[in-house]
Amino acid sequence: MTENTHNPRSLFLSSPSLSANEFRLAEVSEAGGKGAGLLRLSPNWYPETLIVGPHAHRMYRAGDITATFASDSEDRERLEHVLSRMTSHTSSKRIFVRSSAAREGVSERGKYESVTAEASAASMQESIVAMWKSVGLENDLGVVVQPFINVKVRGHLSNEHRVSRDTTSWVSEMFVGNQGTTQTWRVTGAVPAGDGALMCPNVRSIEKVLRGAAKLLSGLPFRHHLEWVWDGERIWVVQADRVPPTTGNAPGDAWSARRGESIDQTSLNVWAELSGDVLADSTGWDKAGALRKFSDSGLPVARVWILEGAQIINSLNGDEVVPGLVEDLALLASGHIVVRTDVRGAGAQLMLPKTGTESDPVAIEAFLRQTCSSLIAAGVGPENIAFLAHRYLRARACAWSLAYPDQAFVEIDSMWGTPDGLAWLPHDSAWANVDTGEVWRSIEGKTNFLDIDEHGTWTYRESPTEWIWRASMSEDQIRNVAAGASRLAKQAGAPVLTMWFIGILEGADAEYLPWFQQIRDADEADVRGSISPAKDRRTVTTTEELDSVGRDAGPSFKVLRIVPGPDLVRDKDFVTKVIEVATSRDLTVELVGSPLAHPYYLIRRAGVAVSCVSQFEQPLTIHNKLVRDNIVDQIESNGEVVVSYRAAGTERTRLLRLKLVEESLELLRAATTEQATDEIADVEEVLDSLRVALRVRRSDVRERRAEKRTVRGGFDEGLVLVSAGRQTSDSDNELDGFDDAGPSRRPWQVQQHLDKIILSALPPVAGEQQTYVLKLGDRSVRIVYRGARIEISQEGETKSEPGDELLFLDL
């Protein structure tokens, strides 16, 4: 400790933005986390900042300084002068005292309180000491003092590893009051900001200025997370965190199970290997039966042992001795095993009890007895209870697949670690065409996953940086899993959901293993989202709903989906309660909100598995349709907030088909040759993209067109087919209500069949009838074709007013 360390003047440090000659210029190493982050930026980017380093907190705890550490008149006068100058340009004349702990990085965001105070030496000291008293001894707490800025817009800007695949992709969050928007930028083409002030004359300029700052920071070796405010004239960076890469074991590498003694059937007494005749007799069991289906489909199957039989289960329930059980468990548990519960005849039994990785025969027997007791008490017959044991399967990743018996496309969600982690959000999603071998996929960049720790315990762990954006399945693995999933769906004659171990490291002689399957109803299978069957969520939007979740007995869900209302966006007590409920109920959290705001960091730091889904609260024009490649950039260049994504696989093909119909309808409505030319160009553009998506060669189209023209002709002569069929009398050619019209003028857009009205989705062309009135029972129904919309309303004695329509149909 240097000679002047006890001098209060040495406790106050100046940032370059402050240019306070009264105090020494701070160095990065002594400024604390927040202070160091600002010192690394241009001084013109952040407000005038006074720094009290973390060493002052150490001195306060040691009694070397007191709560009035600037009581000397000269020190107080200097401090008053600096604070007055800092706040001379603000209307509030107040200061903001922010924590700057020695180890305060991006993961500690929101951990410490920040407060406002009067711009006086006494008030500032009082606030600092109060902060020191409120924290523990685990971290030395420094502070940064800044003028209190009149904030009109605030937000966050981050390219940290979990939100960005590369340094030039940034997530931006912007708040006006409590109304927030979140969007993703690529700043490759942005003009980098200079060292000068981030001047911003209006709201429309905020994005351009921030893009420039992001572009400059993208070239630095570290990722960043900025917190900024706009005062109406200038953007100020008030916090800047460097985000170092996260290191750690590769998925599955933290722990290796003990393999144990070799087992054959002659070694066992009451357990039996699930193979041969035993496997053939497993029909009716959910899990054991699934293994039989895997085997029948030519898929690899792990070695599994089954314990079943009403007499054995009753004995376990009654605390009776089961002859041979102790010996069997000792042999099975000579290597680490997992024991799972199977129930017969109860449909898809999800989340039944299972052990962790276990090697204690006594603990396994206790698990068997407890599970039997609880299931029988719940009404499950002992003859319908079984247990499956298998040696621990160490795998790099896991997956769920969804396949249909009549479709070539298979959908796959996968992630690092063990399959139970897929209960909430997948790491990456893929679609594979089993006929062509094509694969499409998108990576979500999940930041934590369920894995085995160094003690053999299943636990959520943070993804090492190098694994966040790495695909959890190779294309060959995707193709193999898709082929197996497709066979299972054809075998079942229904949509099938299958769980897989991917990249087996130990425990099986296969690279991938199917593990569980569930037949899905067609309607349920059509719902996109996480395709895991364990996707049940409870949505919470208010404190009252959160309290209700906390009081519920035995949740049937595993994911707590938080959709905070505007009044809860920055409510720390609400976040604390979310943590309490999630921890006490062992729930994972899906936060519908910003991935950059403090709640995410608070929940994650509490040890709760959390992921984010962005929520856009400002009024938006919803399109949800395929657009040309440059449209998004053009809209963004006009200052609008854009939400978009890249469709792939079957979704992209489906959207192209819909786009073709849309463009064809535009062509139908074209009123001039020039308009028709534009629409024909659009139709041909969509057709070319659709041909590529379906992997149809242009030569094949030309060949098929020539064949059809040879057999059926072209459309050169303008022939119109009015009707066809065998005519038996003159009356057969008459249609009720239209006997005065020639066949070519009879309406075909709108038809009536008994008590039904049949509408054509194809609108009339210009000059044809657009409005129809039909009698339906005691009602008259009015149908109007208006461009791409069909309006259906009730025709009454008074003329229908706008809004009286019974139904709108958009084409």
Order of alpha helices (4+ residues) and beta strands (2+ residues): alpha-beta-beta-alpha-beta-alpha-alpha-beta-beta-alpha-beta-beta-beta-beta-beta-alpha-beta-beta-beta-alpha-alpha-beta-alpha-alpha-beta-alpha-beta-beta-beta-beta-beta-beta-beta-alpha-alpha-beta-beta-alpha-beta-alpha-beta-alpha-beta-alpha-beta-alpha-alpha-alpha-alpha-beta-beta-beta-beta-beta-beta
